[in-house]
């Protein structure tokens, strides 16, 4: 997770943390995409579908989607 620097310390206005996604498999083997803030995500049939969703939701930013080697759980 990126650390936030207060605007008073950095001298610049605090920008909203851009949405980021983690893509991986849950304990049942389903592909999952979960937003870092935990308020968006989904279950998918394939890795490509999960990545495609996450890439679309983040505006195609190359640094916004990470693949996880650990289990990822979608909390409803």
C-alpha positions in Angstrom: 0.0 0.0 0.0 1.3 3.5 -0.8 1.9 5.7 2.2 0.1 9.0 2.3 2.0 12.2 3.1 -0.1 15.0 4.7 -0.4 18.0 2.4 1.0 20.3 5.1 4.2 18.3 5.1 4.6 17.9 1.3 3.5 21.4 0.4 1.1 20.1 -2.3 -2.6 19.3 -2.1 -3.3 15.7 -1.2 -4.5 13.7 -4.2 -7.1 11.0 -3.9 -5.4 7.6 -3.9 -6.1 6.1 -7.4 -8.0 2.9 -7.6 -5.8 -0.2 -7.8 -6.7 -3.9 -8.2 -5.2 -7.1 -7.1 -5.9 -10.2 -9.2 -5.5 -13.7 -8.0 -7.3 -16.9 -7.2 -9.5 -17.6 -4.1 -9.4 -20.8 -2.1 -11.8 -22.5 -4.6 -9.7 -21.6 -7.6 -12.0 -18.8 -8.9 -10.2 -15.8 -10.4 -10.8 -12.7 -8.4 -10.2 -9.0 -8.9 -10.4 -6.9 -5.8 -9.9 -3.1 -5.5 -7.4 -1.9 -2.9 -10.1 0.0 -1.1 -12.3 -3.1 -1.0 -15.4 -1.5 -2.5 -15.2 -3.0 -6.0 -14.3 -6.4 -7.5 -15.7 -9.6 -8.9 -15.4 -13.3 -9.6 -14.3 -14.4 -13.1 -14.1 -17.6 -15.1 -10.5 -16.8 -16.3 -7.4 -14.9 -15.4 -7.8 -12.9 -18.6 -11.3 -11.9 -17.7 -10.3 -10.7 -14.2 -7.3 -8.8 -15.6 -9.5 -7.3 -18.3 -12.0 -6.0 -15.8 -9.3 -4.6 -13.5 -7.5 -2.9 -16.4 -10.8 -1.3 -17.6 -11.8 -0.1 -14.2 -8.4 1.6 -13.6 -8.3 3.5 -16.9 -5.6 1.2 -18.4 -2.9 2.5 -16.0 0.0 0.0 -16.3 0.9 0.3 -12.5 -2.7 -0.2 -11.3 -3.2 -4.0 -11.6 -1.0 -6.5 -9.7 -1.1 -10.3 -9.9 -1.0 -12.0 -6.5 0.8 -15.3 -5.8 -1.2 -15.7 -2.6 -4.9 -16.4 -2.2 -7.2 -13.4 -2.8 -10.7 -13.3 -1.2 -13.6 -11.2 -2.4 -15.5 -10.0 0.7 -19.2 -9.3 0.1 
